[in-house]
């Protein structure tokens, strides 16, 4: 039976209850491999268990706002804050911001208890994360994740758990949801076939990339001080750092200058908060 609060699914209760079954699923996936392949899956699961963090990819402006205000806003909070200074209602602002994803996003969130308080990220063991959502990858401290209500799903929620209507495939959500302590079971079960054919060094990109990732859904306030580090690719960092701190003779467009100046402000804000910048 699906645990619920009222008529809405309690995602986090489901994730907690799924722990024993996910452990059994991982054991079965490991047992199905050849003796030669089992160590790779065991290493991968252990690495996710030890190093798996929630990461949130952000665009420049979003990250700077987060660092300056000290508090993360989900889409509902962001729209409400904008609406307070706008002639438009928050739902209209959300609709414009999310475009074709608006209906699926609100239907998915509305399926769950306290759905308008949910926050989204991805399971990450290194690398710059799902950069299509933003080139700055903010990594949440493990101690913070353990204190939050967190559920992991095997893939992007809007692409994986929606059916025509649109509506939410509750049975699929119930089958996959994993708690933070069981996140390695879900990740290893998902990638059991690929892990044994992939070098250990490439596992971060296998687990979290632009096209595929284990989605992290969590509830609770997220402060900037809960960020362990911010990662960006070497190519992005080199281009921005060169124009910000080394090359002053090249004339930039207004848009390029804004990007460079925002990068400098991000660097200063990270230093101020004691958050390290990792170039990967």
C-alpha positions in Angstrom: 0.0 0.0 0.0 1.3 3.5 -0.9 1.9 5.6 2.3 0.1 8.9 2.0 -0.7 12.1 3.8 -4.3 12.8 3.0 -4.7 12.0 -0.7 -1.0 12.8 -1.5 1.8 10.3 -1.6 4.4 10.5 1.2 7.5 10.1 -1.0 10.0 10.1 1.9 8.1 7.4 3.9 8.1 5.2 0.8 11.9 5.8 0.4 12.5 4.8 4.0 10.4 1.7 3.7 12.1 0.6 0.5 15.5 0.1 2.2 15.4 -3.7 2.8 14.1 -4.4 -0.7 16.7 -2.3 -2.4 19.4 -4.1 -0.5 18.0 -7.4 -1.6 17.8 -6.0 -5.2 21.5 -5.1 -5.1 22.5 -8.4 -3.8 20.5 -10.1 -6.6 22.1 -7.9 -9.2 25.6 -8.6 -7.8 24.8 -12.3 -7.7 23.7 -12.3 -11.3 27.2 -11.2 -12.4 30.1 -13.4 -13.2 32.7 -13.9 -10.4 35.1 -11.7 -12.4 32.6 -8.8 -12.7 31.2 -8.7 -9.2 34.1 -6.8 -7.6 33.5 -3.8 -10.0 29.9 -3.5 -8.9 30.8 -3.9 -5.3 33.4 -1.1 -5.6 30.9 1.2 -7.4 28.3 0.6 -4.7 30.8 1.3 -2.0 32.0 4.5 -3.7 28.4 5.8 -4.0 27.7 4.9 -0.4 30.9 6.7 0.8 31.1 9.6 -1.7 27.5 10.1 -3.0 26.4 13.7 -2.5 23.4 15.7 -3.6 24.5 18.2 -6.3 22.5 21.1 -7.8 23.6 22.6 -11.1 22.9 26.3 -11.2 23.3 29.1 -13.7 25.5 32.0 -12.8 22.7 34.3 -11.6 21.1 31.6 -9.5 24.3 30.7 -7.8 25.2 34.3 -7.0 21.7 34.9 -5.6 22.0 31.8 -3.4 25.4 32.8 -2.1 24.4 36.4 -1.4 21.0 35.6 0.2 22.3 32.5 2.0 19.2 30.6 1.2 18.1 28.3 -1.7 14.8 29.0 -3.4 12.8 26.4 -5.2 10.7 27.4 -8.2 7.6 28.2 -6.0 9.6 30.4 -3.6 11.4 32.1 -6.5 8.1 32.9 -8.3 6.5 34.1 -5.1 9.4 36.5 -4.4 9.2 37.8 -8.0 5.4 38.1 -7.8 5.7 40.3 -4.7 7.4 43.0 -6.8 5.5 42.3 -10.1 2.1 42.9 -11.5 1.9 39.1 -12.3 0.7 36.3 -10.1 3.2 33.7 -9.0 1.6 30.9 -11.1 1.9 33.0 -14.2 5.5 33.8 -13.5 6.2 30.0 -13.0 4.4 29.2 -16.3 6.5 31.7 -18.2 9.7 30.5 -16.5 9.1 26.7 -17.0 7.5 27.0 -20.4 6.5 23.5 -21.7 7.6 21.9 -18.4 5.1 23.8 -16.3 2.2 21.4 -16.4 4.3 18.3 -15.8 6.3 20.0 -13.0 3.2 21.1 -11.1 1.4 17.8 -11.6 4.3 15.8 -10.4 4.9 18.0 -7.4 1.1 18.1 -6.6 1.1 14.3 -6.4 3.2 14.4 -3.2 2.6 15.8 0.3 4.2 19.3 0.6 5.0 19.1 -3.1 5.4 22.8 -3.4 8.3 22.6 -0.9 10.3 20.0 -2.8 13.8 20.8 -4.1 15.7 18.9 -6.8 19.2 17.8 -7.4 21.2 14.7 -8.6 23.3 12.0 -7.0 26.9 12.9 -7.6 30.3 11.2 -6.9 32.4 13.8 -8.7 32.5 15.9 -11.8 30.5 18.9 -12.9 27.1 17.2 -12.8 24.2 17.8 -15.2 25.6 21.0 -16.7 22.5 21.5 -19.0 20.9 22.9 -15.9 23.8 25.2 -15.2 27.6 25.2 -15.4 28.1 25.6 -11.6 27.6 22.4 -9.7 26.8 23.1 -6.0 27.5 20.0 -3.8 25.6 19.6 -0.6 27.5 18.4 2.5 26.7 14.8 3.5 25.8 15.8 7.0 23.2 18.2 5.7 21.7 15.5 3.4 21.5 13.1 6.3 19.5 15.7 8.3 17.1 16.4 5.5 14.2 14.3 4.2 15.6 12.9 0.9 14.4 10.5 -1.7 16.2 9.3 -4.8 14.6 8.2 -8.1 16.4 6.3 -10.8 16.2 9.0 -13.4 14.7 12.4 -14.3 11.2 12.5 -12.8 9.5 14.4 -15.6 10.9 12.0 -18.2 10.5 8.8 -16.3 7.5 8.9 -14.0 4.9 10.8 -16.0 2.2 9.2 -18.1 -0.3 10.8 -20.6 -2.7 13.2 -19.0 -0.2 14.3 -17.7 -0.3 12.2 -14.5 2.2 10.6 -12.2 3.0 6.8 -12.4 2.8 6.3 -8.6 3.6 2.6 -8.8 6.9 3.4 -10.6 7.8 6.0 -8.1 7.0 3.5 -5.3 9.2 0.9 -6.8 12.2 3.1 -7.2 12.3 5.5 -4.3 15.4 5.2 -2.2 16.4 6.9 1.0 19.8 8.6 1.5 21.3 5.6 3.3 20.1 3.3 0.4 21.1 5.5 -2.5 24.0 3.3 -3.4 21.7 0.3 -3.8 19.5 2.2 -6.3 22.5 3.6 -8.3 24.3 0.2 -8.4 21.2 -1.7 -9.4 20.6 0.9 -12.2 24.1 0.7 -13.6 25.0 -2.9 -12.8 25.5 -3.7 -16.5 27.4 -0.6 -17.4 29.7 -0.4 -14.4 31.6 -3.6 -15.3 32.4 -2.2 -18.8 33.4 1.2 -17.5 36.7 2.3 -16.0 36.5 3.4 -12.4 37.6 6.9 -13.3 34.6 7.3 -15.6 32.0 6.3 -13.0 31.2 9.9 -11.9 30.2 10.7 -15.5 28.3 7.4 -15.8 26.3 8.3 -12.7 25.5 11.9 -13.4 25.6 13.6 -16.8 23.5 15.8 -19.0 21.4 12.9 -20.4 21.0 10.7 -17.3 21.3 10.9 -13.6 19.8 9.6 -10.3 17.4 12.3 -9.2 17.6 13.6 -5.7 14.4 15.1 -4.2 14.5 16.7 -0.8 12.5 18.7 1.6 13.8 21.3 4.1 15.6 24.6 4.0 19.0 24.6 2.3 21.4 27.3 3.4 24.5 28.4 1.5 26.7 27.2 4.4 25.4 23.7 3.7 27.4 23.7 0.4 30.6 21.6 0.5 32.0 22.9 -2.7 31.1 24.3 -6.1 32.5 22.6 -9.2 33.0 23.8 -12.7 34.7 22.4 -15.7 38.3 23.3 -16.5 37.3 24.8 -19.9 34.7 27.1 -18.3 37.0 28.1 -15.5 39.9 28.8 -17.8 37.9 31.0 -20.1 36.3 33.1 -17.3 39.5 33.3 -15.2 41.6 34.5 -18.1 39.4 37.5 -18.8 38.7 38.2 -15.1 42.2 38.2 -13.8 44.8 37.9 -16.6 43.7 39.5 -19.9 42.5 43.1 -19.5 43.3 44.4 -23.0 40.6 42.5 -24.9 37.4 44.5 -25.4 34.3 42.5 -24.4 30.6 43.0 -25.2 28.3 44.1 -22.4 27.0 40.6 -22.1 30.5 39.1 -21.9 31.6 41.7 -19.3 28.5 40.9 -17.2 29.4 37.3 -17.3 33.0 38.0 -16.2 31.9 40.4 -13.4 29.4 37.9 -12.1 32.1 35.2 -12.1 34.3 37.5 -10.0 31.5 38.1 -7.6 30.9 34.4 -7.3 34.6 33.8 -6.5 34.5 36.5 -3.8 31.2 35.1 -2.3 32.7 31.6 -2.2 35.8 32.9 -0.4 33.7 34.9 2.0 31.7 31.8 2.9 34.7 29.5 3.0 33.3 27.3 0.2 36.0 25.8 -2.1 35.8 26.0 -5.8 36.8 22.8 -7.5 37.9 22.8 -11.2 37.2 19.4 -12.7 
